[in-house]
């Protein structure tokens, strides 16, 4: 694995982990009143497009980190729709 790939994986890991506190807080409090539905819907759509792009160009850091990000951002979107 080259340095550029390691850098991409590390950057994606940090970006992805940043969603974990929000997922935990939303799950515990069942409150999403301060979260923008539009923002998370657009964000999740963008992340899905990054995954598709990563697959097309065969870039593992883009694919793996965006799958992880979507797996953390999607529950927030789900909770927003469920706990309006």
C-alpha positions in Angstrom: 0.0 0.0 0.0 1.5 3.3 -1.0 1.6 6.6 1.0 -1.2 8.2 -1.0 -3.6 5.3 -0.3 -2.7 5.4 3.4 -3.3 9.1 3.5 -6.7 8.7 1.7 -7.7 5.9 4.2 -6.7 8.0 7.2 -8.5 11.1 6.0 -11.6 9.1 5.3 -11.4 7.4 8.7 -11.3 10.7 10.5 -14.1 12.1 8.4 -16.2 9.0 9.0 -15.6 8.8 12.8 -16.8 12.4 13.1 -20.4 11.2 12.6 -20.2 8.7 15.5 -21.0 11.1 18.3 -24.1 12.4 16.4 -25.3 8.9 15.8 -24.9 8.0 19.4 -26.6 11.2 20.7 -29.5 10.9 18.3 -30.0 7.2 19.2 -29.9 8.0 22.9 -32.1 11.1 23.0 -34.4 10.1 20.1 -34.3 13.8 19.2 -33.5 15.2 15.8 -35.1 18.6 16.1 -31.8 20.5 15.4 -30.8 18.3 12.5 -31.6 19.5 9.0 -33.5 16.8 7.0 -32.5 18.5 3.7 -28.8 18.6 4.6 -28.6 14.9 5.6 -30.7 13.8 2.5 -28.4 15.7 0.2 -25.3 14.6 2.1 -26.3 10.9 1.9 -27.0 11.2 -1.8 -23.6 12.8 -2.3 -21.8 10.1 -0.4 -23.6 7.4 -2.5 -22.4 9.2 -5.6 -18.8 9.2 -4.1 -19.1 5.4 -3.7 -20.2 5.0 -7.3 -17.4 7.2 -8.4 -14.9 5.3 -6.3 -16.1 2.0 -7.9 -15.8 3.5 -11.4 -12.2 4.7 -10.9 -11.4 1.6 -8.7 -10.2 3.7 -5.7 -10.4 1.7 -2.5 -10.0 4.6 -0.1 -12.9 6.4 -1.7 -15.1 3.3 -1.8 -14.4 2.0 1.8 -14.5 5.4 3.6 -17.6 6.5 1.9 -19.4 3.2 2.6 -18.4 3.7 6.3 -19.6 7.3 6.2 -22.9 6.3 4.6 -23.3 3.6 7.3 -23.1 6.3 10.0 -24.9 9.1 8.2 -27.9 7.0 7.1 -29.0 6.2 10.6 -29.1 9.9 11.4 -31.3 10.4 8.3 -33.5 7.5 9.3 -33.8 8.9 12.9 -34.7 12.3 11.5 -37.5 10.8 9.4 -38.7 8.6 12.3 -38.5 11.1 15.3 -39.6 14.3 13.6 
